[in-house]
């Protein structure tokens, strides 16, 4: 088999086309020879036209011209009297040969024009496919760079929140505590001045409120419990404060033995719950919210549900048609996607509320955090 392939590779394709055209014409002459007892000298070229047409379409001008010449000689020698002779023929037979040559020439010209157009089209198609592959490769590289940049930006955002929270707590908080002690000392020294004492009391109260507010902001930016005690304690602390501030009843379904998760995974789940509760408070009008967390050996599932008015129909149609959403939802989707998870949003008519379901793989998150 390899010997045949080597021989075929050494033979030029042009020679192969000539051989094919001549073989086809030989077959056509043989078929006409077999039909000669029925047709005699009438229509001597009836079986030769298909061979000429095939040679013109697939073999080119040269092979088809040689095939046509062979057809004329073969017909004159085999089918036109005197048979087995190439002596001069009568006028009718001469006109028949000329008509065959003209028809064959027209077929060859049309076929060659079509073949060249097909070759040009094939070349253009190949160039277009190459350009499409190049553009696809460039687009894939750009998307990969964009995903890496987004992941880096989210990581830098979390690090900056953590640093800012520590600075507020350690620096400004300590300064305000010292100021409160100084004000308390001044208040003790001038208690005899009632008006001044009331002013100092008000100032002390304002400083204490400011200190409490700064601690709250610091915890909201990045709660220390999230790093120190884990996701369970941080969620319970945040939900307790949310209930007191918003008046919305929140039901947290979280097992006592939920355990710790990789830091990136805990931060993502906390931010998703934080963003969802904020949206419920601002937009849904729901008096209650339900949060369920469940984990297995390989994944974590988070479900946040309310009983509010749901997402408006025009907003759902916009999200379904263009895939765009608000900044908060885009941020949640990007955080979840960076960890290899998925985020689904279900929202029905008024009174049925909205349900957001997040699924995150634990193994993928662990490898991401380790990297």
Sine and cosine of phi, psi and omega as CSV:
sin_phi,cos_phi,sin_psi,cos_psi,sin_omega,cos_omega
0.00,0.00,-0.68,0.73,0.00,-1.00
-0.91,0.42,-0.54,0.84,0.04,-1.00
-0.90,0.44,-0.69,0.73,0.03,-1.00
-0.89,0.46,-0.66,0.75,0.00,-1.00
-0.90,0.44,-0.66,0.75,0.00,-1.00
-0.90,0.43,-0.66,0.75,0.01,-1.00
-0.90,0.43,-0.70,0.72,0.00,-1.00
-0.90,0.43,-0.52,0.85,0.03,-1.00
-0.95,0.31,-0.50,0.86,-0.01,-1.00
-0.98,0.20,-0.39,0.92,0.00,-1.00
-0.99,0.16,0.80,-0.60,0.01,-1.00
-0.90,0.44,0.52,-0.85,0.00,-1.00
-0.90,0.43,-0.52,0.86,0.01,-1.00
-0.89,0.46,-0.67,0.75,0.03,-1.00
-0.90,0.43,-0.64,0.77,0.01,-1.00
-0.87,0.49,-0.64,0.77,0.00,-1.00
-0.90,0.43,-0.66,0.75,0.04,-1.00
-0.89,0.45,-0.68,0.73,-0.02,-1.00
-0.89,0.45,-0.69,0.72,-0.01,-1.00
-0.89,0.46,-0.70,0.71,-0.02,-1.00
-0.88,0.47,-0.69,0.73,0.00,-1.00
-0.92,0.38,-0.63,0.77,0.04,-1.00
-0.89,0.46,-0.67,0.74,0.02,-1.00
-0.89,0.46,-0.68,0.73,0.00,-1.00
-0.91,0.41,-0.61,0.79,0.05,-1.00
-0.88,0.48,-0.66,0.75,0.04,-1.00
-0.90,0.44,-0.67,0.74,0.01,-1.00
-0.89,0.45,-0.65,0.76,0.05,-1.00
-0.90,0.43,-0.61,0.79,0.02,-1.00
-0.90,0.43,-0.68,0.74,0.02,-1.00
-0.89,0.45,-0.69,0.73,0.03,-1.00
-0.90,0.44,-0.55,0.84,0.04,-1.00
-0.91,0.41,-0.64,0.76,0.03,-1.00
-0.92,0.39,-0.50,0.87,0.00,-1.00
-1.00,0.03,-0.03,1.00,-0.09,-1.00
-0.88,0.47,-0.61,0.79,0.03,-1.00
-0.86,0.51,-0.41,0.91,0.02,-1.00
-1.00,-0.02,-0.64,0.76,-0.12,-0.99
-1.00,-0.05,-0.42,0.91,-0.07,-1.00
0.84,0.55,-0.77,-0.64,-0.06,-1.00
-1.00,-0.03,-0.07,1.00,0.01,-1.00
-0.96,0.26,0.51,-0.86,-0.01,-1.00
0.61,0.79,0.92,0.40,-0.04,-1.00
-0.95,0.33,-0.27,0.96,-0.10,-1.00
-0.96,-0.27,0.22,0.98,-0.14,-0.99
-0.88,0.47,-0.61,0.79,-0.02,-1.00
-1.00,-0.04,-0.07,1.00,-0.07,-1.00
-1.00,0.00,-0.42,0.91,-0.01,-1.00
-0.86,0.50,-0.71,0.70,0.01,-1.00
-0.86,0.51,-0.62,0.79,0.01,-1.00
-0.91,0.41,-0.66,0.75,0.05,-1.00
-0.89,0.45,-0.68,0.73,-0.01,-1.00
-0.89,0.45,-0.69,0.72,0.00,-1.00
-0.90,0.44,-0.69,0.73,0.02,-1.00
-0.89,0.46,-0.63,0.77,0.00,-1.00
-0.91,0.41,-0.63,0.78,-0.06,-1.00
-0.96,0.27,-0.62,0.78,-0.21,-0.98
-0.89,-0.45,-0.28,0.96,-0.09,-1.00
-0.93,-0.37,-0.34,0.94,0.04,-1.00
0.96,-0.27,0.00,-1.00,-0.10,-1.00
-0.92,0.38,-0.78,0.63,-0.07,-1.00
-0.84,0.54,-0.82,0.57,0.01,-1.00
-0.86,0.51,-0.63,0.78,-0.01,-1.00
-0.93,0.36,-0.57,0.82,0.05,-1.00
-0.92,0.40,-0.69,0.73,0.05,-1.00
-0.89,0.46,-0.65,0.76,0.02,-1.00
-0.89,0.45,-0.62,0.78,0.03,-1.00
-0.91,0.42,-0.69,0.72,0.03,-1.00
-0.87,0.48,-0.69,0.73,0.05,-1.00
-0.88,0.48,-0.60,0.80,0.02,-1.00
-0.90,0.44,-0.69,0.72,-0.01,-1.00
-0.91,0.42,-0.73,0.68,0.00,-1.00
-0.90,0.44,-0.68,0.73,-0.02,-1.00
-0.90,0.43,-0.68,0.74,0.01,-1.00
-0.90,0.43,-0.66,0.75,0.00,-1.00
-0.91,0.41,-0.56,0.83,-0.07,-1.00
-0.99,0.13,-0.56,0.83,-0.16,-0.99
-0.98,-0.22,-0.51,0.86,-0.20,-0.98
-0.87,-0.50,-0.31,0.95,-0.08,-1.00
-0.95,-0.30,0.80,-0.60,-0.04,-1.00
-0.94,0.35,0.49,-0.87,-0.12,0.99
-0.94,0.34,0.75,-0.66,-0.05,-1.00
-0.92,0.40,0.51,-0.86,-0.02,-1.00
0.88,0.47,0.59,0.81,0.03,-1.00
-0.50,-0.87,0.56,-0.83,0.02,-1.00
-0.95,-0.32,0.43,0.90,0.02,-1.00
-0.94,0.35,0.23,-0.97,-0.08,-1.00
-0.85,0.52,0.61,-0.79,-0.01,-1.00
-0.96,-0.28,0.15,-0.99,0.00,-1.00
-0.97,0.24,0.05,-1.00,-0.10,-0.99
-0.90,0.43,-0.68,0.74,-0.02,-1.00
-0.88,0.48,-0.68,0.73,0.00,-1.00
-0.93,0.37,-0.58,0.81,0.04,-1.00
-0.90,0.44,-0.70,0.71,0.04,-1.00
-0.89,0.45,-0.59,0.81,0.05,-1.00
-0.89,0.45,-0.67,0.74,0.02,-1.00
-0.91,0.42,-0.66,0.75,0.02,-1.00
-0.89,0.45,-0.68,0.73,0.02,-1.00
-0.88,0.47,-0.64,0.77,0.04,-1.00
-0.89,0.45,-0.67,0.75,0.01,-1.00
-0.90,0.43,-0.68,0.74,0.00,-1.00
-0.90,0.44,-0.74,0.68,0.00,-1.00
-0.88,0.48,-0.66,0.75,0.01,-1.00
-0.90,0.43,-0.64,0.76,0.03,-1.00
-0.88,0.48,-0.68,0.74,0.03,-1.00
-0.88,0.47,-0.70,0.72,0.02,-1.00
-0.87,0.49,-0.69,0.73,-0.03,-1.00
-0.90,0.44,-0.69,0.73,-0.01,-1.00
-0.89,0.46,-0.73,0.68,0.00,-1.00
-0.89,0.46,-0.71,0.71,-0.03,-1.00
-0.90,0.43,-0.65,0.76,0.00,-1.00
-0.91,0.42,-0.65,0.76,0.05,-1.00
-0.88,0.47,-0.71,0.71,0.02,-1.00
-0.89,0.45,-0.66,0.75,-0.05,-1.00
-0.90,0.43,-0.65,0.76,0.03,-1.00
-0.92,0.39,-0.64,0.77,0.06,-1.00
-0.88,0.47,-0.65,0.76,0.02,-1.00
-0.92,0.40,-0.62,0.79,0.04,-1.00
-0.90,0.43,-0.70,0.72,0.05,-1.00
-0.88,0.48,-0.67,0.74,0.02,-1.00
-0.89,0.45,-0.65,0.76,0.02,-1.00
-0.90,0.43,-0.67,0.75,0.04,-1.00
-0.89,0.45,-0.71,0.71,0.01,-1.00
-0.89,0.46,-0.64,0.76,0.03,-1.00
-0.89,0.45,-0.66,0.75,0.04,-1.00
-0.89,0.46,-0.68,0.73,0.03,-1.00
-0.89,0.45,-0.66,0.75,0.02,-1.00
-0.89,0.45,-0.67,0.74,0.03,-1.00
-0.89,0.45,-0.63,0.78,0.05,-1.00
-0.89,0.45,-0.68,0.73,0.03,-1.00
-0.90,0.43,-0.64,0.77,0.03,-1.00
-0.89,0.45,-0.68,0.73,0.03,-1.00
-0.89,0.45,-0.64,0.77,0.03,-1.00
-0.90,0.44,-0.71,0.71,0.00,-1.00
-0.91,0.42,-0.60,0.80,0.02,-1.00
-0.91,0.42,-0.66,0.75,0.03,-1.00
-0.90,0.44,-0.67,0.74,0.03,-1.00
-0.90,0.44,-0.65,0.76,0.00,-1.00
-0.91,0.41,-0.66,0.75,0.05,-1.00
-0.88,0.47,-0.67,0.74,0.02,-1.00
-0.90,0.44,-0.65,0.76,0.02,-1.00
-0.91,0.42,-0.67,0.74,0.03,-1.00
-0.89,0.45,-0.63,0.77,0.03,-1.00
-0.89,0.45,-0.69,0.72,0.02,-1.00
-0.90,0.43,-0.62,0.78,0.01,-1.00
-0.91,0.42,-0.65,0.76,0.03,-1.00
-0.91,0.42,-0.65,0.76,0.03,-1.00
-0.90,0.43,-0.65,0.76,0.02,-1.00
-0.91,0.42,-0.66,0.75,0.01,-1.00
-0.90,0.44,-0.69,0.73,0.02,-1.00
-0.89,0.47,-0.65,0.76,0.01,-1.00
-0.91,0.42,-0.65,0.76,0.02,-1.00
-0.90,0.44,-0.67,0.74,0.03,-1.00
-0.90,0.44,-0.65,0.76,0.02,-1.00
-0.90,0.43,-0.69,0.72,0.03,-1.00
-0.90,0.44,-0.59,0.81,0.03,-1.00
-0.89,0.45,-0.71,0.70,0.02,-1.00
-0.90,0.43,-0.66,0.75,0.03,-1.00
-0.89,0.45,-0.65,0.76,0.01,-1.00
-0.93,0.37,-0.62,0.79,0.09,-1.00
-0.87,0.50,-0.70,0.71,-0.02,-1.00
-0.89,0.45,-0.68,0.74,0.00,-1.00
-0.92,0.39,-0.68,0.74,-0.01,-1.00
-0.90,0.43,-0.62,0.78,0.03,-1.00
-0.89,0.45,-0.68,0.74,0.03,-1.00
-0.90,0.43,-0.66,0.75,-0.01,-1.00
-0.90,0.45,-0.69,0.73,0.03,-1.00
-0.87,0.49,-0.69,0.72,-0.06,-1.00
-0.95,0.33,-0.70,0.71,-0.12,-0.99
-0.99,0.14,-0.59,0.80,-0.10,-0.99
-0.99,-0.10,-0.91,0.41,-0.06,-1.00
-0.91,0.42,-0.63,0.78,0.00,-1.00
-0.88,0.47,-0.67,0.74,0.02,-1.00
-0.91,0.41,-0.64,0.77,0.02,-1.00
-0.90,0.44,-0.68,0.74,0.03,-1.00
-0.91,0.42,-0.58,0.82,0.06,-1.00
-0.90,0.44,-0.67,0.74,0.04,-1.00
-0.90,0.43,-0.64,0.76,0.04,-1.00
-0.89,0.45,-0.64,0.77,0.04,-1.00
-0.89,0.46,-0.64,0.77,0.03,-1.00
-0.91,0.42,-0.65,0.76,0.04,-1.00
-0.89,0.45,-0.67,0.75,0.03,-1.00
-0.90,0.43,-0.62,0.79,0.04,-1.00
-0.90,0.43,-0.64,0.77,0.04,-1.00
-0.90,0.43,-0.69,0.72,0.02,-1.00
-0.89,0.45,-0.59,0.80,0.03,-1.00
-0.89,0.45,-0.65,0.76,0.01,-1.00
-0.91,0.41,-0.57,0.82,-0.04,-1.00
-0.96,0.27,-0.45,0.89,-0.10,-1.00
-0.86,-0.52,0.60,0.80,0.01,-1.00
-0.89,0.45,-0.41,0.91,-0.02,-1.00
-0.93,0.36,-0.32,0.95,0.03,-1.00
-0.99,-0.12,0.99,-0.13,-0.15,-0.99
-0.87,0.49,-0.71,0.71,-0.04,-1.00
-0.90,0.43,-0.70,0.71,0.02,-1.00
-0.91,0.42,-0.60,0.80,0.02,-1.00
-0.89,0.46,-0.66,0.75,0.01,-1.00
-0.91,0.42,-0.63,0.78,0.04,-1.00
-0.89,0.46,-0.69,0.73,0.02,-1.00
-0.91,0.42,-0.62,0.79,0.06,-1.00
-0.88,0.47,-0.69,0.72,0.04,-1.00
-0.89,0.45,-0.67,0.75,0.01,-1.00
-0.90,0.44,-0.68,0.74,0.03,-1.00
-0.88,0.48,-0.67,0.74,0.03,-1.00
-0.89,0.45,-0.66,0.75,0.01,-1.00
-0.91,0.42,-0.64,0.77,0.03,-1.00
-0.89,0.45,-0.67,0.75,0.02,-1.00
-0.90,0.43,-0.65,0.76,0.05,-1.00
-0.90,0.43,-0.66,0.75,0.02,-1.00
-0.90,0.44,-0.66,0.75,0.03,-1.00
-0.88,0.47,-0.67,0.74,0.04,-1.00
-0.90,0.43,-0.64,0.77,-0.01,-1.00
-0.92,0.40,-0.65,0.76,0.01,-1.00
-0.91,0.42,-0.65,0.76,0.05,-1.00
-0.89,0.46,-0.63,0.78,0.02,-1.00
-0.91,0.42,-0.71,0.70,0.02,-1.00
-0.88,0.48,-0.67,0.74,0.02,-1.00
-0.87,0.50,-0.67,0.74,-0.02,-1.00
-0.94,0.35,-0.58,0.81,0.01,-1.00
-0.93,0.36,-0.60,0.80,0.04,-1.00
-0.89,0.46,-0.74,0.68,0.07,-1.00
-0.34,-0.94,0.99,-0.10,-0.07,-1.00
-0.88,0.48,0.77,-0.64,0.03,-1.00
-0.86,0.51,-0.48,0.88,-0.01,-1.00
-0.87,0.49,-0.47,0.88,-0.03,-1.00
-0.90,0.43,-0.59,0.81,0.03,-1.00
-1.00,0.06,-0.57,0.82,-0.14,-0.99
-1.00,0.07,-0.73,0.68,-0.11,-0.99
-0.94,-0.34,-0.24,0.97,0.05,-1.00
0.98,-0.22,0.00,-1.00,-0.10,-0.99
-0.90,0.43,-0.66,0.75,-0.07,-1.00
-0.86,0.51,-0.77,0.63,-0.03,-1.00
-0.91,0.41,-0.66,0.75,-0.02,-1.00
-0.90,0.43,-0.65,0.76,0.01,-1.00
-0.91,0.41,-0.69,0.72,0.01,-1.00
-0.88,0.47,-0.67,0.74,0.01,-1.00
-0.90,0.44,-0.71,0.70,-0.05,-1.00
-0.92,0.40,-0.68,0.74,-0.02,-1.00
-0.91,0.41,-0.61,0.79,0.05,-1.00
-0.86,0.50,-0.72,0.69,0.03,-1.00
-0.91,0.41,-0.60,0.80,0.02,-1.00
-0.90,0.44,-0.67,0.74,0.02,-1.00
-0.88,0.47,-0.68,0.73,0.00,-1.00
-0.91,0.42,-0.61,0.79,-0.05,-1.00
-0.98,0.18,-0.61,0.79,-0.14,-0.99
-0.99,-0.15,-0.41,0.91,-0.09,-1.00
0.98,0.21,0.12,0.99,0.03,-1.00
-1.00,0.02,0.77,-0.64,0.02,-1.00
-0.98,0.20,0.82,-0.58,-0.05,-1.00
-0.88,-0.47,0.81,-0.58,0.04,-1.00
-0.97,-0.23,0.92,-0.39,-0.02,-1.00
-0.98,-0.22,0.89,-0.45,0.05,-1.00
-0.97,-0.23,0.99,-0.12,-0.08,-1.00
-0.61,-0.79,0.84,-0.54,-0.05,-1.00
-0.90,0.43,0.56,-0.83,0.01,-1.00
-0.90,0.44,-0.56,0.83,-0.03,-1.00
-0.99,-0.14,0.56,0.83,-0.04,-1.00
-0.87,0.50,-0.61,0.79,0.09,-1.00
0.99,0.12,0.00,-1.00,-0.01,-1.00
-1.00,-0.02,0.43,-0.90,0.07,-1.00
-0.82,-0.58,0.20,-0.98,0.11,-0.99
-0.82,0.57,0.53,-0.85,-0.12,-0.99
-0.84,0.54,-0.70,0.71,-0.01,-1.00
-0.88,0.48,-0.60,0.80,0.00,-1.00
-0.94,0.35,-0.69,0.73,0.03,-1.00
-0.90,0.44,-0.66,0.75,0.02,-1.00
-0.89,0.45,-0.68,0.74,0.00,-1.00
-0.90,0.44,-0.71,0.71,0.00,-1.00
-0.90,0.44,-0.67,0.74,0.00,-1.00
-0.88,0.47,-0.70,0.72,-0.02,-1.00
-0.92,0.39,-0.59,0.81,0.03,-1.00
-0.90,0.43,-0.72,0.69,0.03,-1.00
-0.89,0.46,-0.68,0.74,0.01,-1.00
-0.87,0.50,-0.73,0.69,-0.02,-1.00
-0.92,0.39,-0.65,0.76,-0.01,-1.00
-0.91,0.42,-0.70,0.71,0.02,-1.00
-0.90,0.44,-0.62,0.79,0.05,-1.00
-0.89,0.46,-0.68,0.73,0.03,-1.00
-0.91,0.42,-0.62,0.79,0.04,-1.00
-0.88,0.47,-0.68,0.73,-0.01,-1.00
-0.92,0.40,-0.63,0.78,-0.11,-0.99
-0.99,0.12,-0.60,0.80,-0.25,-0.97
-0.87,-0.49,-0.51,0.86,-0.23,-0.97
-0.99,0.14,-0.54,0.84,-0.11,-0.99
0.95,0.32,0.29,0.96,-0.03,-1.00
-0.99,0.12,0.67,-0.74,0.04,-1.00
-0.99,0.15,-0.21,0.98,-0.05,-1.00
-0.68,-0.73,0.33,-0.94,0.10,-0.99
-0.55,-0.83,0.55,-0.84,0.01,-1.00
-0.82,-0.57,0.73,-0.68,0.01,-1.00
-0.81,-0.59,0.81,-0.58,0.02,-1.00
-0.81,-0.58,0.77,-0.64,0.06,-1.00
-0.85,-0.52,0.75,-0.66,0.04,-1.00
-0.62,-0.78,0.59,-0.81,-0.01,-1.00
-0.72,-0.69,0.44,-0.90,0.13,-0.99
-0.81,-0.58,-0.19,-0.98,0.00,-1.00
-0.92,0.38,-0.43,0.90,-0.12,-0.99
-0.88,-0.47,-0.18,0.98,-0.08,-1.00
-0.45,-0.89,0.25,-0.97,0.07,-1.00
-0.80,-0.60,0.65,-0.76,0.03,-1.00
-0.85,-0.53,0.79,-0.62,0.00,-1.00
-0.84,-0.54,0.76,-0.65,0.01,-1.00
-0.77,-0.64,0.83,-0.56,0.05,-1.00
-0.88,-0.48,0.82,-0.57,-0.11,-0.99
-0.72,-0.69,0.61,-0.79,0.12,-0.99
-0.77,-0.64,0.10,-1.00,0.00,-1.00
-0.87,-0.49,0.60,0.80,-0.06,-1.00
-1.00,0.00,-0.40,-0.92,-0.10,-1.00
-0.99,0.12,-0.10,1.00,0.06,-1.00
0.97,0.24,0.04,-1.00,0.01,-1.00
-0.99,0.15,0.74,-0.67,0.00,-1.00
-0.85,0.53,0.46,-0.89,-0.07,-1.00
-0.88,0.47,-0.66,0.75,-0.02,-1.00
-0.91,0.42,-0.54,0.84,0.04,-1.00
-0.94,0.33,-0.62,0.78,0.05,-1.00
-0.91,0.43,-0.66,0.75,0.03,-1.00
-0.90,0.44,-0.63,0.78,0.04,-1.00
-0.90,0.43,-0.68,0.73,0.01,-1.00
-0.91,0.41,-0.60,0.80,-0.03,-1.00
-0.95,0.30,-0.58,0.81,-0.08,-1.00
-0.99,0.14,-0.69,0.73,-0.08,-1.00
-0.97,-0.24,-0.26,0.96,-0.01,-1.00
0.98,0.22,0.08,1.00,-0.02,-1.00
-1.00,-0.04,0.36,-0.93,0.02,-1.00
-0.48,-0.88,-0.09,-1.00,0.02,-1.00
-0.92,0.39,0.18,-0.98,-0.02,-1.00
-0.88,0.48,-0.67,0.74,-0.02,-1.00
-0.88,0.48,-0.71,0.71,0.00,-1.00
-0.92,0.40,-0.66,0.75,0.06,-1.00
-0.87,0.49,-0.65,0.76,0.03,-1.00
-0.89,0.46,-0.69,0.73,0.03,-1.00
-0.89,0.46,-0.71,0.70,0.00,-1.00
-0.86,0.51,-0.66,0.75,-0.05,-1.00
-0.93,0.37,-0.66,0.75,0.05,-1.00
-0.87,0.49,-0.72,0.69,-0.04,-1.00
-0.92,0.39,-0.66,0.75,-0.03,-1.00
-0.91,0.41,-0.57,0.82,0.02,-1.00
-0.89,0.45,-0.43,0.90,0.01,-1.00
-0.99,-0.14,0.17,0.99,0.06,-1.00
0.99,0.17,0.31,0.95,-0.04,-1.00
-0.98,-0.22,-0.20,-0.98,-0.02,-1.00
-0.66,-0.75,0.48,-0.88,0.02,-1.00
-0.75,-0.66,0.84,-0.54,-0.01,-1.00
-0.88,-0.48,0.64,-0.77,0.00,-1.00
-0.85,-0.53,0.82,-0.58,0.08,-1.00
-0.85,-0.52,0.80,-0.60,-0.01,-1.00
-0.60,-0.80,0.76,-0.65,-0.04,-1.00
-0.91,-0.41,-0.31,-0.95,-0.04,-1.00
-0.94,0.34,0.10,-1.00,-0.06,-1.00
-0.83,0.56,0.70,-0.71,0.02,-1.00
0.99,-0.10,-0.32,0.95,0.00,-1.00
-1.00,-0.07,-0.35,0.94,0.12,-0.99
0.98,0.19,-0.20,-0.98,-0.06,-1.00
-0.79,-0.61,0.61,-0.79,0.05,-1.00
-0.80,-0.59,0.79,-0.61,0.06,-1.00
-0.90,-0.43,0.82,-0.57,-0.03,-1.00
-0.87,-0.49,0.79,-0.62,0.00,-1.00
-0.86,-0.51,0.75,-0.66,0.09,-1.00
-0.85,-0.53,0.78,-0.62,-0.04,-1.00
-0.75,-0.66,0.74,-0.67,0.08,-1.00
-0.98,0.18,0.67,-0.74,-0.01,-1.00
-0.98,0.20,-0.66,0.75,-0.05,-1.00
-0.90,0.44,-0.70,0.71,0.00,-1.00
-0.87,0.49,-0.65,0.76,-0.01,-1.00
-0.91,0.40,-0.63,0.78,0.00,-1.00
-0.89,0.45,-0.70,0.71,0.00,-1.00
-0.92,0.39,-0.57,0.82,0.04,-1.00
-0.92,0.40,-0.69,0.73,0.00,-1.00
-0.91,0.41,-0.62,0.78,-0.01,-1.00
-0.92,0.38,-0.58,0.81,0.02,-1.00
-0.92,0.40,0.00,0.00,0.00,0.00
